[in-house]
C-alpha cells in the first residue's frame, strides 16, 4: 500500500512537471492515506517486519527522491498543504459545502499534528463561511417574502411573474438551510476537538506543560471522517 501511494504521488508530480497542471486535491488524498498507512505500521507491533522493510525501501527511495515523505507526520503535513492549495482552485470545488468540508478536514489534520494555531485559523475561516451561508439564506427568505407581498398587492402580470419565481426560490432556501445546518454541526464538532487539543497542550497552572496523554478513564477522541 505504501509503495502504491508513493507511486501515485510521484506520477501526479511527473504530470505536473510536464504540463504545469497541479492536481492538489488528489495529491492531498494520497498523502493523507499514506499518513494513515505509516501510522498503522507504527501502532501495530505485529507489523514490525513490514515496518522495517518500509523504512529500508524509503531510505533507498529518498536517495533519488529526497522530498518523499518518510513518516506519518510528514505525509499529513503535505496533505494539509495540498488541500490548502486546492482551496484556491475554484474550478475543483463545486459548492460552498465542499469548500467548508475541505476546510474542516484541513483543521482535523492540523489537530492530529497538534498544531493549534493553523487549526484555529482554518476553523475560523470555515466558521465565517458557514455564517455567510446563513446570511445568504436570510437574503433569499427576504426575497421570498417580498414576492409573497407582490402576489397580494401587485397587478395580475406582476403577481403571475412573482408566483412563477417563488417555488424556485423556496427550493433554494430549503437547500441552503440544510447546507447551513450541516456545516454548523461539522464546525461545532471540529471546534470541540480543537478545544480539547488546546487544553491538552496548554501549560499546567504554576508548572511546565502537562503530558499529552489522555486522562485515565477519558475515551480517546477519534477524528471522525478524517480519511474519507
Secondary structure in CASP SS format (residue, H / E / C, confidence):
PFRMAT SS
TARGET T0000
AUTHOR 0000-0000-0000
METHOD secondary structure of the structure
MODEL  1
X C 1.00
X H 1.00
X H 1.00
X H 1.00
X H 1.00
X H 1.00
X H 1.00
X H 1.00
X H 1.00
X H 1.00
X H 1.00
X H 1.00
X H 1.00
X H 1.00
X H 1.00
X H 1.00
X H 1.00
X H 1.00
X H 1.00
X C 1.00
X C 1.00
X C 1.00
X C 1.00
X H 1.00
X H 1.00
X H 1.00
X H 1.00
X H 1.00
X H 1.00
X H 1.00
X H 1.00
X H 1.00
X H 1.00
X H 1.00
X H 1.00
X H 1.00
X H 1.00
X H 1.00
X H 1.00
X H 1.00
X H 1.00
X H 1.00
X H 1.00
X C 1.00
X H 1.00
X H 1.00
X H 1.00
X H 1.00
X H 1.00
X H 1.00
X H 1.00
X H 1.00
X H 1.00
X H 1.00
X H 1.00
X H 1.00
X H 1.00
X H 1.00
X H 1.00
X H 1.00
X H 1.00
X H 1.00
X H 1.00
X H 1.00
X C 1.00
X C 1.00
X C 1.00
X C 1.00
X C 1.00
X C 1.00
X C 1.00
X H 1.00
X H 1.00
X H 1.00
X H 1.00
X H 1.00
X H 1.00
X H 1.00
X H 1.00
X H 1.00
X H 1.00
X H 1.00
X H 1.00
X H 1.00
X H 1.00
X H 1.00
X H 1.00
X C 1.00
X C 1.00
X H 1.00
X H 1.00
X H 1.00
X C 1.00
X C 1.00
X C 1.00
X H 1.00
X H 1.00
X H 1.00
X H 1.00
X H 1.00
X H 1.00
X H 1.00
X H 1.00
X H 1.00
X H 1.00
X H 1.00
X H 1.00
X H 1.00
X H 1.00
X H 1.00
X H 1.00
X H 1.00
X C 1.00
X C 1.00
X C 1.00
X H 1.00
X H 1.00
X H 1.00
X H 1.00
X H 1.00
X H 1.00
X H 1.00
X H 1.00
X H 1.00
X H 1.00
X H 1.00
X H 1.00
X H 1.00
X H 1.00
X H 1.00
X H 1.00
X H 1.00
X H 1.00
X H 1.00
X H 1.00
X H 1.00
X H 1.00
X H 1.00
X H 1.00
X H 1.00
X H 1.00
X H 1.00
X H 1.00
X H 1.00
X H 1.00
X H 1.00
X H 1.00
X H 1.00
X H 1.00
X H 1.00
X H 1.00
X H 1.00
X H 1.00
X C 1.00
X C 1.00
X H 1.00
X H 1.00
X H 1.00
X H 1.00
X H 1.00
X H 1.00
X H 1.00
X H 1.00
X H 1.00
X H 1.00
X H 1.00
X H 1.00
X H 1.00
X H 1.00
X H 1.00
X H 1.00
X H 1.00
X H 1.00
X H 1.00
X H 1.00
X H 1.00
X H 1.00
X H 1.00
X H 1.00
X H 1.00
X H 1.00
X H 1.00
X H 1.00
X H 1.00
X H 1.00
X H 1.00
X H 1.00
X H 1.00
X H 1.00
X H 1.00
X H 1.00
X H 1.00
X H 1.00
X H 1.00
X H 1.00
X H 1.00
X H 1.00
X H 1.00
X H 1.00
X H 1.00
X H 1.00
X C 1.00
X E 1.00
X C 1.00
X C 1.00
X C 1.00
X C 1.00
X C 1.00
X E 1.00
X C 1.00
X C 1.00
X C 1.00
X C 1.00
X C 1.00
X C 1.00
X C 1.00
X C 1.00
X C 1.00
X C 1.00
X C 1.00
X C 1.00
X C 1.00
X C 1.00
X C 1.00
X C 1.00
X C 1.00
X C 1.00
X C 1.00
END
